[in-house]
Each structure stands twice: as C-alpha cells, then as structure tokens.
C-alpha cells in the first residue's frame, strides 16, 4: 500500500450549474496530484460532519499511479521551426514538445507566459515546465 501525507480541501464551487454541492479534494503533498474528489449534496455533507455515517456522494479517482511518489519539475527549452510565427507558435510548441520531451517526463501544455517564447540569435525557442514522478527517498537522521 502506498502512503503519503495529504492535503484536504473542502469547498463549495459557486460557478457551476447544479452548484448546490460540496467538493472534497484529497491531494498528495509530495506528488502534488489531486488523487480523489468527492462531490456531496450540501444536505449529505451536513449529515457527515455531524457524525452520520454512509452519507451519499460521488467520487472520482485520478492520478493514483503517481500517489506516493515525489514530483520533480524543471524548465525545458526547445527550438521552434523557422516557419513558426507569432500566430502559430503556441500550436507549434504543443506539437513539438510531445516529441522532444525526455523519456519519463511530462511536458506542461501552458505556453501563455511571457517567458514561454524567446530568441537565441536568429532562432526561435520555446520553454515550458516538464515534470516526472520518482520514488521518495527516505532521509535518515544519524544519531550518536
């Protein structure tokens, strides 16, 4: 069984249709992955926090394969084709980064920062953050 310290966020989303529900999100502190979301009607949540068991809700799991691991990230730069221009550079970058990202890493698809695109001489380059999840190395403290 994988274990990891978690963060719990309880909120009431107000900008969605049928927003009369409570959202409970559990995310790993090391992996920084939202692992589970439970949506409960407000009446069911009220029952749960006052001690009633087996209250109804709908849960969704995601990112379970990354839970218990530690997320590492770093910037990643790559060259854009000469044919790339201001209008096409975001879509070009999205297409290219999938092919040039190092094995085991996942590229972020956000290319709207002012630092996302830059020049090196006459060449056009793009930058994004890449991430990977690795086993947590337990630190041991030596005592005399």
ZADO-1210 file (C-alpha; in nm, 4 decimals, padded with zeros to 6 digits):
<atoms>
<atom x="00.0000" y="00.0000" z="00.0000" code="UNK" pos="1"/>
<atom x="00.1327" y="00.3430" z="-00.0953" code="UNK" pos="2"/>
<atom x="00.1169" y="00.6151" z="00.1680" code="UNK" pos="3"/>
<atom x="00.1865" y="00.9852" z="00.1510" code="UNK" pos="4"/>
<atom x="00.0963" y="01.2900" z="00.3623" code="UNK" pos="5"/>
<atom x="-00.2119" y="01.4540" z="00.2095" code="UNK" pos="6"/>
<atom x="-00.3875" y="01.7884" z="00.1905" code="UNK" pos="7"/>
<atom x="-00.7656" y="01.8025" z="00.2127" code="UNK" pos="8"/>
<atom x="-00.9609" y="02.0871" z="00.0540" code="UNK" pos="9"/>
<atom x="-01.3321" y="02.1290" z="00.1197" code="UNK" pos="10"/>
<atom x="-01.5093" y="02.3887" z="-00.0931" code="UNK" pos="11"/>
<atom x="-01.8442" y="02.4892" z="-00.2342" code="UNK" pos="12"/>
<atom x="-01.7973" y="02.5695" z="-00.6039" code="UNK" pos="13"/>
<atom x="-02.0302" y="02.8540" z="-00.6936" code="UNK" pos="14"/>
<atom x="-01.9681" y="02.8922" z="-01.0651" code="UNK" pos="15"/>
<atom x="-02.1099" y="02.5604" z="-01.1869" code="UNK" pos="16"/>
<atom x="-02.4587" y="02.4522" z="-01.2773" code="UNK" pos="17"/>
<atom x="-02.6134" y="02.2450" z="-01.0043" code="UNK" pos="18"/>
<atom x="-02.3650" y="02.4068" z="-00.7672" code="UNK" pos="19"/>
<atom x="-02.5531" y="02.3038" z="-00.4545" code="UNK" pos="20"/>
<atom x="-02.2844" y="02.0579" z="-00.3545" code="UNK" pos="21"/>
<atom x="-01.9644" y="02.0356" z="-00.1535" code="UNK" pos="22"/>
<atom x="-01.6384" y="01.9280" z="-00.3175" code="UNK" pos="23"/>
<atom x="-01.3781" y="01.7423" z="-00.1105" code="UNK" pos="24"/>
<atom x="-01.0403" y="01.7082" z="-00.2823" code="UNK" pos="25"/>
<atom x="-00.7550" y="01.4957" z="-00.1499" code="UNK" pos="26"/>
<atom x="-00.4103" y="01.5687" z="-00.2927" code="UNK" pos="27"/>
<atom x="-00.0674" y="01.4287" z="-00.2117" code="UNK" pos="28"/>
<atom x="00.1839" y="01.6645" z="-00.0528" code="UNK" pos="29"/>
<atom x="00.4812" y="01.5008" z="-00.2284" code="UNK" pos="30"/>
<atom x="00.3226" y="01.4060" z="-00.5594" code="UNK" pos="31"/>
<atom x="00.1134" y="01.7259" z="-00.5757" code="UNK" pos="32"/>
<atom x="-00.1529" y="01.5232" z="-00.7537" code="UNK" pos="33"/>
<atom x="-00.5237" y="01.5513" z="-00.6812" code="UNK" pos="34"/>
<atom x="-00.5987" y="01.1851" z="-00.6186" code="UNK" pos="35"/>
<atom x="-00.9657" y="01.1900" z="-00.5289" code="UNK" pos="36"/>
<atom x="-01.2595" y="01.4253" z="-00.5476" code="UNK" pos="37"/>
<atom x="-01.5869" y="01.3590" z="-00.3708" code="UNK" pos="38"/>
<atom x="-01.8920" y="01.5689" z="-00.4545" code="UNK" pos="39"/>
<atom x="-02.1716" y="01.5618" z="-00.1986" code="UNK" pos="40"/>
<atom x="-02.5055" y="01.7408" z="-00.1836" code="UNK" pos="41"/>
<atom x="-02.4953" y="02.0006" z="00.0934" code="UNK" pos="42"/>
<atom x="-02.7563" y="01.8103" z="00.2979" code="UNK" pos="43"/>
<atom x="-02.5458" y="01.4905" z="00.2840" code="UNK" pos="44"/>
<atom x="-02.2302" y="01.6827" z="00.3810" code="UNK" pos="45"/>
<atom x="-02.4141" y="01.8322" z="00.6789" code="UNK" pos="46"/>
<atom x="-02.5073" y="01.4807" z="00.7921" code="UNK" pos="47"/>
<atom x="-02.1460" y="01.3650" z="00.7537" code="UNK" pos="48"/>
<atom x="-01.9913" y="01.6459" z="00.9581" code="UNK" pos="49"/>
<atom x="-02.2413" y="01.5931" z="01.2364" code="UNK" pos="50"/>
<atom x="-02.1406" y="01.2294" z="01.2728" code="UNK" pos="51"/>
<atom x="-02.3728" y="01.0295" z="01.0493" code="UNK" pos="52"/>
<atom x="-02.2028" y="00.7504" z="00.8558" code="UNK" pos="53"/>
<atom x="-02.2516" y="00.6237" z="00.4996" code="UNK" pos="54"/>
<atom x="-02.3526" y="00.9601" z="00.3581" code="UNK" pos="55"/>
<atom x="-02.4027" y="00.9743" z="-00.0174" code="UNK" pos="56"/>
<atom x="-02.1638" y="01.1345" z="-00.2640" code="UNK" pos="57"/>
<atom x="-01.9947" y="01.0716" z="-00.5975" code="UNK" pos="58"/>
<atom x="-01.6210" y="01.0100" z="-00.6040" code="UNK" pos="59"/>
<atom x="-01.3700" y="01.0187" z="-00.8849" code="UNK" pos="60"/>
<atom x="-01.0149" y="00.8846" z="-00.8729" code="UNK" pos="61"/>
<atom x="-00.7315" y="01.0232" z="-01.0811" code="UNK" pos="62"/>
<atom x="-00.3537" y="01.0195" z="-01.0715" code="UNK" pos="63"/>
<atom x="-00.3424" y="00.7130" z="-00.8434" code="UNK" pos="64"/>
<atom x="-00.0337" y="00.5808" z="-01.0205" code="UNK" pos="65"/>
<atom x="00.1538" y="00.8945" z="-00.9081" code="UNK" pos="66"/>
<atom x="00.0353" y="00.8874" z="-00.5469" code="UNK" pos="67"/>
<atom x="00.3168" y="00.8070" z="-00.3053" code="UNK" pos="68"/>
<atom x="00.5792" y="00.9420" z="-00.5447" code="UNK" pos="69"/>
<atom x="00.7535" y="01.2782" z="-00.5408" code="UNK" pos="70"/>
<atom x="00.7022" y="01.5261" z="-00.8223" code="UNK" pos="71"/>
<atom x="01.0136" y="01.6817" z="-00.9725" code="UNK" pos="72"/>
<atom x="00.9977" y="01.9630" z="-01.2250" code="UNK" pos="73"/>
<atom x="01.2391" y="02.1707" z="-01.4263" code="UNK" pos="74"/>
<atom x="01.2346" y="02.4132" z="-01.7169" code="UNK" pos="75"/>
<atom x="01.2775" y="02.2676" z="-02.0624" code="UNK" pos="76"/>
<atom x="01.3802" y="02.4663" z="-02.3714" code="UNK" pos="77"/>
<atom x="01.3433" y="02.3555" z="-02.7318" code="UNK" pos="78"/>
<atom x="01.3873" y="02.5065" z="-03.0758" code="UNK" pos="79"/>
<atom x="01.0879" y="02.6027" z="-03.2896" code="UNK" pos="80"/>
<atom x="01.0929" y="02.5640" z="-03.6680" code="UNK" pos="81"/>
<atom x="01.1856" y="02.8678" z="-03.8771" code="UNK" pos="82"/>
<atom x="00.8345" y="02.8606" z="-04.0245" code="UNK" pos="83"/>
<atom x="00.6790" y="02.9278" z="-03.6812" code="UNK" pos="84"/>
<atom x="00.5372" y="03.2760" z="-03.6414" code="UNK" pos="85"/>
<atom x="00.3524" y="03.4713" z="-03.3735" code="UNK" pos="86"/>
<atom x="00.0150" y="03.3222" z="-03.4736" code="UNK" pos="87"/>
<atom x="00.1255" y="02.9562" z="-03.4875" code="UNK" pos="88"/>
<atom x="00.3939" y="02.9352" z="-03.2192" code="UNK" pos="89"/>
<atom x="00.1649" y="02.8025" z="-02.9422" code="UNK" pos="90"/>
<atom x="00.0290" y="02.5201" z="-03.1556" code="UNK" pos="91"/>
<atom x="00.3765" y="02.4536" z="-03.2967" code="UNK" pos="92"/>
<atom x="00.5200" y="02.4330" z="-02.9451" code="UNK" pos="93"/>
<atom x="00.2452" y="02.1920" z="-02.8322" code="UNK" pos="94"/>
<atom x="00.3123" y="01.9630" z="-03.1286" code="UNK" pos="95"/>
<atom x="00.6909" y="01.9708" z="-03.0936" code="UNK" pos="96"/>
<atom x="00.7263" y="01.9338" z="-02.7163" code="UNK" pos="97"/>
<atom x="00.5492" y="01.5966" z="-02.7222" code="UNK" pos="98"/>
<atom x="00.8242" y="01.4630" z="-02.9491" code="UNK" pos="99"/>
<atom x="01.1314" y="01.6235" z="-02.7905" code="UNK" pos="100"/>
<atom x="01.0481" y="01.5898" z="-02.4207" code="UNK" pos="101"/>
<atom x="01.2915" y="01.3482" z="-02.2478" code="UNK" pos="102"/>
<atom x="01.1598" y="00.9974" z="-02.1733" code="UNK" pos="103"/>
<atom x="00.9857" y="00.9684" z="-01.8375" code="UNK" pos="104"/>
<atom x="00.8961" y="01.3389" z="-01.8248" code="UNK" pos="105"/>
<atom x="00.5593" y="01.5023" z="-01.8977" code="UNK" pos="106"/>
<atom x="00.5516" y="01.8493" z="-02.0549" code="UNK" pos="107"/>
<atom x="00.3194" y="02.1214" z="-01.9332" code="UNK" pos="108"/>
<atom x="00.0985" y="02.2458" z="-02.2149" code="UNK" pos="109"/>
<atom x="00.0903" y="02.6068" z="-02.0892" code="UNK" pos="110"/>
<atom x="00.2552" y="02.8392" z="-02.3403" code="UNK" pos="111"/>
<atom x="00.0942" y="03.1724" z="-02.2462" code="UNK" pos="112"/>
<atom x="00.3637" y="03.3137" z="-02.0196" code="UNK" pos="113"/>
<atom x="00.5818" y="03.5997" z="-02.1407" code="UNK" pos="114"/>
<atom x="00.8759" y="03.3625" z="-02.0827" code="UNK" pos="115"/>
<atom x="00.7293" y="03.0847" z="-02.2999" code="UNK" pos="116"/>
<atom x="00.8928" y="03.2113" z="-02.6197" code="UNK" pos="117"/>
<atom x="01.2301" y="03.3758" z="-02.6756" code="UNK" pos="118"/>
<atom x="01.5112" y="03.4139" z="-02.9281" code="UNK" pos="119"/>
<atom x="01.8625" y="03.2760" z="-02.9305" code="UNK" pos="120"/>
<atom x="02.0318" y="03.4756" z="-03.2018" code="UNK" pos="121"/>
<atom x="01.8083" y="03.4394" z="-03.5048" code="UNK" pos="122"/>
<atom x="01.6412" y="03.1176" z="-03.3828" code="UNK" pos="123"/>
<atom x="01.3026" y="03.0982" z="-03.2123" code="UNK" pos="124"/>
<atom x="01.2808" y="02.8885" z="-02.8958" code="UNK" pos="125"/>
<atom x="01.0068" y="02.7827" z="-02.6545" code="UNK" pos="126"/>
<atom x="01.0206" y="02.6971" z="-02.2857" code="UNK" pos="127"/>
<atom x="00.7860" y="02.5007" z="-02.0621" code="UNK" pos="128"/>
<atom x="00.7998" y="02.3106" z="-01.7376" code="UNK" pos="129"/>
<atom x="00.8432" y="01.9346" z="-01.7523" code="UNK" pos="130"/>
<atom x="00.7519" y="01.7004" z="-01.4664" code="UNK" pos="131"/>
<atom x="00.8191" y="01.3473" z="-01.3565" code="UNK" pos="132"/>
<atom x="00.7295" y="01.1443" z="-01.0515" code="UNK" pos="133"/>
<atom x="01.0028" y="00.9494" z="-00.8714" code="UNK" pos="134"/>
<atom x="01.0139" y="00.7309" z="-00.5606" code="UNK" pos="135"/>
<atom x="01.0515" y="00.9209" z="-00.2361" code="UNK" pos="136"/>
<atom x="01.3905" y="00.8654" z="-00.0785" code="UNK" pos="137"/>
<atom x="01.3556" y="00.8423" z="00.2961" code="UNK" pos="138"/>
<atom x="01.6078" y="01.0621" z="00.4714" code="UNK" pos="139"/>
<atom x="01.7700" y="00.9018" z="00.7694" code="UNK" pos="140"/>
<atom x="01.8989" y="01.1000" z="01.0609" code="UNK" pos="141"/>
<atom x="02.2088" y="00.9589" z="01.2213" code="UNK" pos="142"/>
<atom x="02.2375" y="00.9867" z="01.5975" code="UNK" pos="143"/>
<atom x="02.5423" y="00.9287" z="01.8132" code="UNK" pos="144"/>
</atoms>
